[in-house]
């Protein structure tokens, strides 16, 4: 790792980390063996190839992780990539609970970083599902017929917010639960907000 690759903002991020300090140091050491630019994006260390995001380091309560921005395009021969939630289309994580796991998986981590860089060099793009790929539940369609303002507000939401609502509502097995979910979020949709806003 050359000193020139190191970004002082990332030094600060690691220094201030209340958890995962040694794990972040080790992951950083591994990542900086590659010709990647280090910076802080979305309040986390992010590594880029010619301005394109390749991998991000972040920590949670239970684990720290490397997030590959186009992880869905990686082959994952070791079966270690995790899709955070079903709504996440492109990104995939490799999670670690301690420094030992990072050390044990170091050869795999390097393999995946190398492949992620190749994905960027090749200019590959993740084919994101369009909103029309998601089936709007019948209960929501009925509510739209009943309240056209709700349909207008829903259509005004970003595709990501629409998809989150569709997933959540469709996830209920019973019709009455789907109706209850719609009613719970009706005002939020009318206010132009996503589920987590």
NORHUKA-V329352 format. One record per residue. N is the residue number from 1. RES is the residue in three letters. PSI is psi in degrees with one decimal (999 if undefined). D_CENTER is the distance of its C-alpha to the mean C-alpha in Angstrom with 1 decimal. Layout:
BEGIN
n/res/psi/d_center
N/RES/PSI/D_CENTER
N/RES/PSI/D_CENTER
END
This chain:
BEGIN
n/res/psi/d_center
1/UNK/122.6/27.0
2/UNK/149.4/28.8
3/UNK/-33.4/29.2
4/UNK/-24.0/28.5
5/UNK/-22.3/24.9
6/UNK/136.6/24.3
7/UNK/130.8/23.2
8/UNK/-28.2/25.0
9/UNK/-35.1/22.1
10/UNK/-35.4/20.2
11/UNK/-47.5/23.5
12/UNK/-41.8/23.5
13/UNK/-48.1/19.9
14/UNK/-40.9/21.0
15/UNK/-39.4/24.4
16/UNK/-13.4/23.2
17/UNK/127.7/20.7
18/UNK/-21.6/22.3
19/UNK/153.7/20.6
20/UNK/17.9/19.4
21/UNK/-52.8/21.7
22/UNK/-33.3/23.2
23/UNK/-43.4/20.1
24/UNK/-41.9/18.5
25/UNK/-45.4/21.8
26/UNK/-45.7/21.9
27/UNK/-41.7/18.4
28/UNK/-44.4/19.4
29/UNK/-43.1/22.7
30/UNK/-49.7/21.2
31/UNK/-40.8/18.8
32/UNK/1.1/21.7
33/UNK/-16.1/23.9
34/UNK/159.9/22.3
35/UNK/72.4/23.1
36/UNK/149.4/20.0
37/UNK/131.3/20.0
38/UNK/135.5/18.8
39/UNK/177.9/17.9
40/UNK/126.4/16.1
41/UNK/143.1/13.3
42/UNK/35.3/11.4
43/UNK/18.9/14.0
44/UNK/155.2/12.8
45/UNK/126.6/14.4
46/UNK/142.5/13.0
47/UNK/128.6/14.9
48/UNK/151.8/16.0
49/UNK/115.8/18.4
50/UNK/46.6/20.8
51/UNK/-5.8/18.5
52/UNK/131.8/15.5
53/UNK/128.4/12.3
54/UNK/-54.6/12.3
55/UNK/147.1/10.8
56/UNK/141.9/9.9
57/UNK/129.9/11.6
58/UNK/160.8/10.9
59/UNK/145.2/13.0
60/UNK/-179.5/13.2
61/UNK/-46.1/16.5
62/UNK/-21.1/16.7
63/UNK/162.5/15.0
64/UNK/163.7/13.7
65/UNK/157.9/11.1
66/UNK/129.3/10.5
67/UNK/117.6/7.1
68/UNK/119.1/8.3
69/UNK/-34.9/7.1
70/UNK/40.7/9.4
71/UNK/-27.2/9.4
72/UNK/-16.3/10.6
73/UNK/-9.2/13.6
74/UNK/149.6/14.5
75/UNK/-31.4/17.5
76/UNK/55.3/16.6
77/UNK/-20.4/20.4
78/UNK/0.8/20.0
79/UNK/38.5/17.7
80/UNK/-4.9/15.4
81/UNK/136.9/11.9
82/UNK/134.2/10.0
83/UNK/116.8/7.8
84/UNK/-51.6/6.5
85/UNK/165.6/8.2
86/UNK/-17.9/10.2
87/UNK/-21.7/8.9
88/UNK/120.4/5.6
89/UNK/-43.0/7.8
90/UNK/-46.5/7.1
91/UNK/149.5/4.7
92/UNK/148.8/6.6
93/UNK/153.2/7.9
94/UNK/124.2/11.6
95/UNK/148.6/12.9
96/UNK/138.2/16.2
97/UNK/-13.6/18.7
98/UNK/171.6/21.3
99/UNK/-38.9/22.6
100/UNK/-42.6/24.6
101/UNK/-37.9/21.6
102/UNK/-46.0/20.3
103/UNK/-44.3/23.9
104/UNK/-35.6/24.3
105/UNK/5.2/21.2
106/UNK/-45.9/21.9
107/UNK/-37.6/23.3
108/UNK/-43.0/20.3
109/UNK/-46.0/17.8
110/UNK/-40.1/20.1
111/UNK/-45.8/20.2
112/UNK/-38.2/16.5
113/UNK/-44.4/16.4
114/UNK/-44.0/19.5
115/UNK/-39.3/18.2
116/UNK/-36.3/15.0
117/UNK/-41.8/17.7
118/UNK/-37.4/19.8
119/UNK/-43.3/17.2
120/UNK/-42.5/17.3
121/UNK/-36.9/21.1
122/UNK/-7.6/21.5
123/UNK/26.9/19.6
124/UNK/146.2/17.6
125/UNK/146.8/15.3
126/UNK/127.7/12.9
127/UNK/101.4/15.0
128/UNK/142.1/13.1
129/UNK/137.9/15.0
130/UNK/161.2/17.3
131/UNK/-32.5/18.2
132/UNK/-14.3/21.4
133/UNK/-14.2/19.8
134/UNK/137.2/19.2
135/UNK/122.4/22.5
136/UNK/125.9/23.4
137/UNK/146.3/25.1
138/UNK/-39.2/28.9
139/UNK/-35.8/29.0
140/UNK/-39.1/26.8
141/UNK/-42.9/29.0
142/UNK/-40.8/32.0
143/UNK/-36.7/30.8
144/UNK/-41.6/30.3
145/UNK/-39.5/33.9
146/UNK/-35.4/35.1
147/UNK/86.5/33.3
148/UNK/-28.7/32.8
149/UNK/-33.7/31.4
150/UNK/-41.6/28.4
151/UNK/-44.9/27.8
152/UNK/-45.1/28.1
153/UNK/-41.6/25.7
154/UNK/-44.5/23.1
155/UNK/-21.5/23.5
156/UNK/-11.7/23.1
157/UNK/158.5/19.5
158/UNK/154.6/16.6
159/UNK/-38.7/15.5
160/UNK/-42.3/12.1
161/UNK/-41.9/14.4
162/UNK/-46.5/16.9
163/UNK/-38.9/14.7
164/UNK/-44.1/13.6
165/UNK/-45.4/17.3
166/UNK/-46.0/18.4
167/UNK/-48.1/16.3
168/UNK/-47.3/17.5
169/UNK/-45.1/21.1
170/UNK/-24.1/21.3
171/UNK/-17.5/20.2
172/UNK/133.9/23.6
173/UNK/-36.8/26.3
174/UNK/145.8/29.2
175/UNK/-42.1/30.0
176/UNK/-32.2/31.2
177/UNK/-39.9/27.8
178/UNK/-42.4/26.1
179/UNK/-43.6/28.7
180/UNK/-39.4/28.2
181/UNK/-40.0/24.4
182/UNK/-46.9/25.3
183/UNK/-37.8/28.0
184/UNK/-38.2/25.9
185/UNK/3.1/23.5
186/UNK/-49.5/26.2
187/UNK/-37.5/27.0
188/UNK/-40.8/23.4
189/UNK/-44.2/23.1
190/UNK/-30.2/26.5
191/UNK/2.7/25.4
192/UNK/25.5/22.6
193/UNK/152.2/19.9
194/UNK/174.6/16.6
195/UNK/-35.0/16.5
196/UNK/12.1/15.0
197/UNK/999/17.0
END
